Amino acid sequence: MPRRVAILAVGDELTAGELVDTNSAWLARQVRARGHLVTGFAVVGDELPAIRDAVLAALREAELLLVTGGLGPTGDDITRDGVAAALGLGLAERPELVERLAAFYAARNIPLNAGSRRQAEMPAGATVLENSVGTAPGFLLHRDGRAVACFPGVPAELQVMAPPLLDAQLPAGAGLTRTLHLCGLAESELGEQLKDLMDHVRAQRHDARLGITAKQGVLTIALRGTDTRAVAALETEVRARVGTLIFGAGEETLASAVVSLLARRREAVTTAESCTGGLLAGALTSVPGSSEVFHEGVVVYANAAKTARLGVPEALLAAHGAVSEPVALAMARGARERAGATHALAVTGIAGPGGGTAAKPVGTVCFAVAGPDGERALTRHWTAARDEVRGRAVNLALELLRRRIGEP
Amino acid sequence: MPRRVAILAVGDELTAGELVDTNSAWLARQVRARGHLVTGFAVVGDELPAIRDAVLAALREAELLLVTGGLGPTGDDITRDGVAAALGLGLAERPELVERLAAFYAARNIPLNAGSRRQAEMPAGATVLENSVGTAPGFLLHRDGRAVACFPGVPAELQVMAPPLLDAQLPAGAGLTRTLHLCGLAESELGEQLKDLMDHVRAQRHDARLGITAKQGVLTIALRGTDTRAVAALETEVRARVGTLIFGAGEETLASAVVSLLARRREAVTTAESCTGGLLAGALTSVPGSSEVFHEGVVVYANAAKTARLGVPEALLAAHGAVSEPVALAMARGARERAGATHALAVTGIAGPGGGTAAKPVGTVCFAVAGPDGERALTRHWTAARDEVRGRAVNLALELLRRRIGEP
């Protein structure tokens, strides 16, 4: 039977919107990957009554509550106090934790002050969850057949500390989530292609689900259920309909798909970016091992740089403007030749908020790809904010190359 | 009096952890900026009972509930149904919305299918919130002196639709949040410098708060309260202690601070990146108007590119390795000369997960800055995952330049 898991994130910076809570989504993926159910998330500020009430509410719904944040050394870190209050427990300092903290800070020539020392306080009866990466240990408490596990809010620490606890608390094999990703189709078009399947799945009501989400031009189809054969059959049906568009599954990204394809073909790509300003190269190099297929790229933000680095003729820039398909093609050609790469991707556009004309409004982006099989350019107009335009442009550029080199 | 506002995000993709909920944080910033209180966030899946229960729970705590997600054209979009169920209302199609949808899809040569048409259904008595950017309209419902407003989950649509509603529902001037940002200090060190202030604020208990958070090497001090004079006094005290380290406030980022400083000095910077792979240039160009101070940059991922583009001597690479201060300095020098920029920033490191040696473990990053006042290099070792190392490296590189050119 899948266990029911609730997730709680604590921090004034979260409820104030200054920091986006990515920990809950990360934990949810870990829970789903082990086949268990997430009942929902809650986010509360650094206030003892709010933390206490959220812990109690979550334990009414779920058998396991995962809490992140508020374990650090500063005075607003009061998750320990809130969880202890919810379970009616006191806090006490653990001498072995004080020793470890003292050693950690000493190694970094930072004095162990009173705030840091609070990290050695634990609710009575708690099992300490060791933190090999940072200073604040986590803890696990049991109560009436239910469990609460608390972790630091620093993602790098959480992501090292949580897996062993989750493995112990959530036996694998209770269910399945599959996600399939594609790019270059409108969400409503995909929805139409899968509508009868979605209705069918919903009508059957055996805890299977089919959902679609969109992010910066990438659509994700999620297949979820506790019956692994039903999920596999659903995937076969989805692939029969839109399989040629699907670039990857699960943790795969467009960048990792492109890097894998290039590596298999022993080819390399280079980038020439204007409006994306380095983010296309940044996406490619986010993939471990990308150095095999990506050796260099340029950010040619100014027209003079487009001419000096890539040989884009000044006359071409004057005749068509920097945001044009002829200039995108010249950028791709120049970059490919200069870097000696198999393929080149070029992006030039108006990300906004300023700039833009009636003919080329803000959100206009021109793309070009050049390679051994020739070259191609295209233009898109997006109604979206600067960051969104840049993000979509990165994805569409990667998809352009993928369609060139992916096996059908 | 500040109003109490709850935020609910709906989507299986959120509770499955496939997509991070950034909308709630964005909405919370809007609420706080108008001086009102966020009681907390909740996230639930696309299930009618879960949505209904979350709406009812939120309305017990808050006077206004903001809901995002689940208004789109696919079959799993059932927020309309869940909210209507919570308030005991029926759904009915609005003819004027059908017309508008038909026109929207016709302009894009997409047929108006049954799924898309569901976006024209509204709970009885709802006020329609128009969507000028996408297809799904939002809606506002009142009940017993409380209100529920529902918006699409697409950030670009939410961010256009929500502000007018928030202006109407949340009169400004009820309170204040100030955030101050700095880089280059450990969180515990900053906590110690502000500890007595934090304790003092907490002891006073008049809804003022002082919090510290860390993200990729940037520390944010948040001052929050309903008494604007108390918040201003707190800011003065904080600035007296750590003012020289503070690079900005509110929406300012390290990149925007650096771009502003350069613009004021009429200077330009160029970038030479290895392990950050374009993200440093990407951060600078995330700032509207950055084209005035950033004209070009290079991503020299391979050693051959470091030599060919920046003139880094092969002998230097052989003697010290690509991840070394001499190579970082040679990269910065080469980039500065080539681009004719006032300043150059260079980053070379081992982001992991592969690579690394005992002397240069994964997480080792070397930085250099070169400019009219000479050059400087430094090295950092971070224990963190690939993305985190790259993010911290981008921030520290920007901070290095800021310290050079910022007025004390």
Contacts between the chains, C-beta under 8 A, distances in Angstrom:
chain1	res1	chain2	res2	distance
A	11	B	211	7.7
A	11	B	213	6.8
A	12	B	209	5.9
A	12	B	211	4.7
A	12	B	222	6.4
A	12	B	224	6.9
A	13	B	211	6.0
A	13	B	213	4.2
A	13	B	220	6.9
A	13	B	222	6.1
A	14	B	25	7.0
A	14	B	28	7.9
A	14	B	41	7.5
A	15	B	28	5.9
A	15	B	38	4.6
A	15	B	39	7.9
A	15	B	40	6.1
A	15	B	41	6.8
A	16	B	28	5.9
A	16	B	29	7.0
A	16	B	32	5.2
A	16	B	38	7.0
A	16	B	177	6.0
A	16	B	222	6.3
A	16	B	224	6.6
A	17	B	24	7.4
A	17	B	25	4.1
A	17	B	26	6.2
A	17	B	27	6.9
A	17	B	28	3.2
A	17	B	29	3.5
A	17	B	30	7.6
A	17	B	31	7.7
A	17	B	32	6.4
A	17	B	38	7.5
A	18	B	25	7.5
A	18	B	29	7.1
A	18	B	179	5.8
A	18	B	213	6.9
A	18	B	220	6.1
A	18	B	222	6.1
A	19	B	25	7.0
A	19	B	213	5.6
A	19	B	215	6.2
A	19	B	220	7.7
A	20	B	20	6.3
A	20	B	21	7.6
A	20	B	22	5.0
A	20	B	25	4.5
A	21	B	20	7.6
A	21	B	21	7.1
A	21	B	24	7.9
A	21	B	25	7.2
A	21	B	41	7.8
A	22	B	20	5.0
A	24	B	17	7.4
A	24	B	21	7.9
A	24	B	43	7.1
A	25	B	14	7.0
A	25	B	17	4.0
A	25	B	18	7.5
A	25	B	19	7.0
A	25	B	20	4.5
A	25	B	21	7.2
A	26	B	17	6.2
A	27	B	17	6.9
A	28	B	14	7.8
A	28	B	15	5.8
A	28	B	16	5.8
A	28	B	17	3.2
A	29	B	16	7.0
A	29	B	17	3.5
A	29	B	18	7.1
A	30	B	17	7.6
A	31	B	17	7.7
A	32	B	16	5.2
A	32	B	17	6.4
A	38	B	15	4.6
A	38	B	16	7.0
A	38	B	17	7.6
A	38	B	45	7.7
A	39	B	15	7.9
A	39	B	50	7.9
A	40	B	15	6.0
A	40	B	42	6.2
A	40	B	43	5.7
A	40	B	44	4.6
A	40	B	45	7.3
A	40	B	50	6.7
A	40	B	54	7.1
A	41	B	14	7.5
A	41	B	15	6.8
A	41	B	21	7.8
A	41	B	41	7.3
A	41	B	42	6.8
A	41	B	43	3.9
A	42	B	40	6.2
A	42	B	41	6.8
A	42	B	42	5.4
A	42	B	43	7.7
A	43	B	24	7.1
A	43	B	40	5.7
A	43	B	41	3.8
A	43	B	42	7.8
A	44	B	40	4.6
A	45	B	38	7.7
A	45	B	40	7.3
A	46	B	209	7.4
A	46	B	211	6.5
A	50	B	39	7.9
A	50	B	40	6.7
A	54	B	40	7.1
A	57	B	57	7.9
A	72	B	187	6.7
A	72	B	188	7.9
A	72	B	191	7.7
A	73	B	187	7.1
A	73	B	188	4.6
A	73	B	191	5.3
A	74	B	187	7.1
A	74	B	188	7.7
A	74	B	190	7.9
A	74	B	191	3.7
A	74	B	194	7.8
A	74	B	195	7.5
A	74	B	198	6.7
A	74	B	211	7.6
A	74	B	212	5.0
A	75	B	191	7.3
A	75	B	195	6.1
A	75	B	198	3.8
A	75	B	199	5.7
A	75	B	202	6.4
A	76	B	198	6.5
A	76	B	202	7.8
A	76	B	209	7.1
A	76	B	210	7.2
A	76	B	211	4.5
A	76	B	212	7.1
A	105	B	188	7.7
A	108	B	186	7.8
A	110	B	186	6.5
A	110	B	188	6.4
A	110	B	189	6.5
A	111	B	192	8.0
A	113	B	188	7.4
A	113	B	192	4.8
A	113	B	195	7.4
A	114	B	195	7.4
A	115	B	188	7.0
A	115	B	191	5.2
A	115	B	192	6.2
A	115	B	195	5.5
A	116	B	188	5.3
A	116	B	191	7.9
A	116	B	192	7.9
A	133	B	383	5.7
A	133	B	384	7.7
A	135	B	188	7.1
A	154	B	214	7.0
A	155	B	388	7.1
A	156	B	383	7.6
A	156	B	384	4.4
A	156	B	385	5.8
A	156	B	388	5.2
A	159	B	385	6.8
A	177	B	16	6.0
A	179	B	18	5.8
A	186	B	108	7.8
A	186	B	110	6.6
A	187	B	72	6.7
A	187	B	73	7.2
A	187	B	74	7.1
A	188	B	72	7.9
A	188	B	73	4.7
A	188	B	74	7.7
A	188	B	105	7.7
A	188	B	110	6.4
A	188	B	113	7.5
A	188	B	115	7.0
A	188	B	116	5.4
A	188	B	135	7.2
A	189	B	110	6.5
A	190	B	74	8.0
A	191	B	72	7.7
A	191	B	73	5.4
A	191	B	74	3.7
A	191	B	75	7.4
A	191	B	115	5.2
A	191	B	116	7.9
A	192	B	113	5.0
A	192	B	115	6.3
A	192	B	116	7.9
A	194	B	74	7.8
A	195	B	74	7.5
A	195	B	75	6.2
A	195	B	113	7.4
A	195	B	114	7.5
A	195	B	115	5.5
A	198	B	74	6.7
A	198	B	75	4.0
A	198	B	76	6.6
A	199	B	75	5.7
A	202	B	75	6.3
A	202	B	76	7.8
A	209	B	12	6.0
A	209	B	46	7.5
A	209	B	76	7.2
A	210	B	76	7.3
A	211	B	11	7.7
A	211	B	12	4.7
A	211	B	13	6.0
A	211	B	46	6.5
A	211	B	74	7.6
A	211	B	76	4.6
A	212	B	74	5.0
A	212	B	76	7.2
A	213	B	11	6.9
A	213	B	13	4.1
A	213	B	18	6.8
A	213	B	19	5.5
A	214	B	154	7.0
A	215	B	19	6.2
A	220	B	13	6.8
A	220	B	18	6.0
A	220	B	19	7.6
A	222	B	12	6.5
A	222	B	13	6.1
A	222	B	16	6.3
A	222	B	18	6.1
A	224	B	12	6.9
A	224	B	16	6.7
A	271	B	278	7.6
A	271	B	299	7.4
A	273	B	278	7.5
A	275	B	285	7.9
A	276	B	282	7.4
A	276	B	285	7.9
A	277	B	278	8.0
A	277	B	281	5.4
A	277	B	282	5.2
A	277	B	284	7.1
A	277	B	285	2.8
A	277	B	286	7.3
A	277	B	290	7.7
A	277	B	294	7.9
A	278	B	271	7.6
A	278	B	273	7.5
A	278	B	277	8.0
A	278	B	278	3.3
A	278	B	279	6.4
A	278	B	280	7.0
A	278	B	281	3.2
A	278	B	282	4.0
A	278	B	285	6.7
A	278	B	297	6.3
A	278	B	299	6.8
A	279	B	278	6.4
A	279	B	279	7.3
A	279	B	282	4.1
A	280	B	278	7.0
A	281	B	277	5.4
A	281	B	278	3.2
A	281	B	299	4.5
A	282	B	276	7.4
A	282	B	277	5.2
A	282	B	278	4.0
A	282	B	279	4.2
A	282	B	282	5.1
A	284	B	277	7.1
A	285	B	275	7.9
A	285	B	276	7.9
A	285	B	277	2.8
A	285	B	278	6.7
A	285	B	299	7.4
A	285	B	301	6.4
A	286	B	277	7.3
A	286	B	386	7.5
A	286	B	387	6.9
A	286	B	390	7.6
A	288	B	352	7.5
A	288	B	353	5.7
A	288	B	354	6.2
A	288	B	386	6.4
A	289	B	354	7.1
A	290	B	277	7.8
A	290	B	301	7.7
A	291	B	301	5.6
A	291	B	302	6.7
A	294	B	277	7.9
A	294	B	301	5.8
A	295	B	301	5.6
A	295	B	302	3.7
A	295	B	304	6.9
A	295	B	305	5.4
A	296	B	298	6.9
A	296	B	299	5.9
A	296	B	300	5.5
A	296	B	301	5.9
A	296	B	302	6.2
A	296	B	305	3.7
A	296	B	309	6.7
A	297	B	278	6.3
A	297	B	298	7.5
A	297	B	299	4.2
A	297	B	301	7.8
A	298	B	296	6.9
A	298	B	297	7.5
A	298	B	298	5.6
A	298	B	299	7.3
A	299	B	271	7.4
A	299	B	278	6.8
A	299	B	281	4.4
A	299	B	285	7.3
A	299	B	296	5.9
A	299	B	297	4.1
A	299	B	298	7.3
A	299	B	299	7.5
A	300	B	296	5.5
A	301	B	285	6.4
A	301	B	290	7.7
A	301	B	291	5.6
A	301	B	294	5.8
A	301	B	295	5.6
A	301	B	296	5.9
A	301	B	297	7.8
A	302	B	291	6.7
A	302	B	295	3.8
A	302	B	296	6.3
A	304	B	295	6.9
A	305	B	295	5.4
A	305	B	296	3.7
A	305	B	339	7.6
A	309	B	296	6.7
A	339	B	305	7.6
A	352	B	288	7.5
A	353	B	288	5.7
A	354	B	288	6.2
A	354	B	289	7.1
A	383	B	133	5.7
A	383	B	156	7.5
A	384	B	133	7.7
A	384	B	156	4.4
A	385	B	156	5.9
A	385	B	159	6.8
A	386	B	286	7.5
A	386	B	288	6.4
A	387	B	286	6.9
A	388	B	155	7.1
A	388	B	156	5.2
A	390	B	286	7.6
